Amino acid sequence: MLRLSLLACILSSFPIAAAEPKLNVVVILADDLGWADLGCYGSKYHRTPALDQFAQSGMKFTHAYAAAPVCSPTRAGLMTGKHPARLNITDWLPGRPYRADQRQLPPELADRLPAEEKTLARILKDNGYTTGLFGKWHLGGQGAEPDKYGFDVNVGGDHTGTALSYFAPFQDKKGRSMPGLEKAPDGEYLTDRLTIEAEKFIEANKDKPFFLYMPHYTVHLPLKAKAELIAKYKPGTLGQQGNPTYAAMLESLDESVGKILKKLDDLKLSDRTLVIFTSDNGGVSALTAGMPPTSNAPLREGKGFLYEGGIRVPLLVRLPGVTKPGSTNAEPVCAIDFLPTVLQACGIKDTEARDGISVLPALKGQPLGREFLAWHYPHYHNGNPGGAIRAGDWKLIEYFDTGRKELFDLKKSPNEGQNVAESNPEMVKTLSDKLEAWRKRVGARGMKPNADYTPNPPAKTGEILLHSRMADVHGPTLRFEPAPHKLTLGYWTRAEDWASWDFTVTTPGKYTVEILQGCGKGNGGSNVELSVDKQVIPFVVKDTGGFQNFEARDLGTLNFEKAGRYTLELRPKKKAAAAVMDVRSITLKPLAASP
């Protein structure tokens, strides 16, 4: 008995080691924030000191991607670690209405994230975490709210993809309020209120592990910001970053991130909190009127496109004891990687197969050895429906409605300005085969021909407008350049490239042909033929003093003996100088019948 008492006394003199506190997780998701929008990514217009400082405290990824060029699919991929195509959420919910002028019909979308999915929130909750969402959900409506997928707290999240209001009261004209924001003080800015609520959540859970998911509504349209912040910015030049309201929205977002990080510091939680900041897709860079929200340059295009400007996003990660402060990483990573990464960092075993991979090795500065990343977007948006694959520095985009394939070497052509598909047929085939095999593996749903396809029908006036945005381009170089600074067929530097338009004639007869054409100084003189069936109109390109100095030119007449669908072709026969021309539109105008 004495020996036992002595042993107990000896053991009591050695304190039992406390269990290591669990890692907290904070994921902050911006809405429609472009890759080049932050100061740490090169912006000279936007002011993002908090995010720039965050980048200095952790790792900045230069080749991070959204899971899709629009919002809901990326959010689904982030929550599940699965490709949006596997979940049948490939467009924003509920998707776009059918249009008769589209060749292909998109697959029917799921109306919500599948109820059985083991989301990141649900897994963390099952492992002792308190979970909270503060912001945008957009993965289903009634019966598919955030609390059905593992969130203990929901402030602001419902089925909508756009804030009901950026200033309190946060409700629509029918009186419906954003969840958890019913009592916000009048006039309060949405980003600020979400931040206050998130700070309360951190404070309330400082002594236990938590998962804070903060998917902001900003910087999504409509652009609304605090007047005093807008006044700080002068309007910029069209085609560059320079929208004061967007910049002010981003500044409020930056302030929010700064406050969240400070709250973690104040509560001495930073050393055991994984923080991730990213965006759900590229920035909106194409508007037909006014100054667009942002420019993703040097990347090509923006939201809705499979070009880099539509899918590459900023990604900042800070994992204490793992990420080297101020480090940069060029590994291609994706939103579908967040779930496996978080679970591995938290020491939680995942029992379900995921499409994403843990990028914890990359956070430690080690290579990932990833074979490829792929995207499936069978929907019409700013760009046409298609798929894309990136393997190493090679990237292939294929379009579902035309079969066109474009190949880029992102190392040599980071702006995707040089399509090298014609000179690299073997690489095109290799990537096409990989992309098709991937689609089959994830069960990606394809498109179907539109039996009611009615391309470019006449307006009420009888005129048929063939706009450059509706053209099919043939050849590696010619392309449609969207607004704001172009809205034209451009880069017509090869005589072999040509364009065509399908259109619909409902009233037979004669039509005059008017082209809106521009041509840079000293580049005029190319010979071009416009044709429909066997009718041919030759013309010589006019030097207009600038490729975007468009002039309306009457080229002649075409006669249609019967109603139906036709195809107009525009083919250069001889190129006179560096480029053929730019074309904004062709208009067919009916001639009045003789009395």
HELIX and SHEET records of a PDB file:
HELIX    1   1 LEU A    2  SER A   12  1                                  11    
HELIX    2   2 GLY A   39  TYR A   41  5                                   3    
HELIX    3   3 PRO A   49  SER A   57  1                                   9    
HELIX    4   4 CYS A   71  THR A   80  1                                  10    
HELIX    5   5 PRO A   84  LEU A   87  1                                   4    
HELIX    6   6 LEU A  120  ASP A  126  1                                   7    
HELIX    7   7 PRO A  146  TYR A  149  5                                   4    
HELIX    8   8 LEU A  190  ALA A  204  1                                  15    
HELIX    9   9 ALA A  227  ILE A  230  1                                   4    
HELIX   10  10 PRO A  244  ASP A  266  1                                  23    
HELIX   11  11 SER A  270  ARG A  272  5                                   3    
HELIX   12  12 GLU A  308  ILE A  311  1                                   4    
HELIX   13  13 ALA A  335  ASP A  337  5                                   3    
HELIX   14  14 PHE A  338  ALA A  345  1                                   8    
HELIX   15  15 LEU A  360  LEU A  363  1                                   4    
HELIX   16  16 PRO A  425  VAL A  442  1                                  18    
HELIX   17  17 SER A  468  MET A  470  5                                   3    
SHEET    1   A 8 VAL A 153  VAL A 155  0                                        
SHEET    2   A 8 THR A 130  PHE A 134  1                                        
SHEET    3   A 8 PHE A 210  PRO A 215  1                                        
SHEET    4   A 8 ASN A  24  ALA A  30  1                                        
SHEET    5   A 8 THR A 273  SER A 279  1                                        
SHEET    6   A 8 ARG A 312  ARG A 318 -1                                        
SHEET    7   A 8 MET A  59  TYR A  65 -1                                        
SHEET    8   A 8 SER A 327  ASN A 329  1                                        
SHEET    1   B 8 VAL A 153  VAL A 155  0                                        
SHEET    2   B 8 THR A 130  PHE A 134  1                                        
SHEET    3   B 8 PHE A 210  PRO A 215  1                                        
SHEET    4   B 8 ASN A  24  ALA A  30  1                                        
SHEET    5   B 8 THR A 273  SER A 279  1                                        
SHEET    6   B 8 ARG A 312  ARG A 318 -1                                        
SHEET    7   B 8 MET A  59  TYR A  65 -1                                        
SHEET    8   B 8 VAL A 333  CYS A 334  1                                        
SHEET    1   C 2 GLN A 104  LEU A 105  0                                        
SHEET    2   C 2 LYS A 448  PRO A 449 -1                                        
SHEET    1   D 4 LEU A 373  TYR A 377  0                                        
SHEET    2   D 4 GLY A 386  ALA A 391 -1                                        
SHEET    3   D 4 TRP A 394  TYR A 399 -1                                        
SHEET    4   D 4 LYS A 405  ASP A 409 -1                                        
SHEET    1   E 4 ILE A 464  HIS A 467  0                                        
SHEET    2   E 4 ASP A 582  PRO A 590 -1                                        
SHEET    3   E 4 GLY A 509  CYS A 519 -1                                        
SHEET    4   E 4 GLY A 546  PHE A 560 -1                                        
SHEET    1   F 5 ASP A 472  HIS A 474  0                                        
SHEET    2   F 5 TRP A 498  VAL A 505 -1                                        
SHEET    3   F 5 GLY A 564  LYS A 574 -1                                        
SHEET    4   F 5 ASN A 527  VAL A 532 -1                                        
SHEET    5   F 5 GLN A 535  VAL A 540 -1                                        
SHEET    1   G 2 ARG A 479  GLU A 481  0                                        
SHEET    2   G 2 THR A 488  GLY A 490 -1                                        
END                                                                             
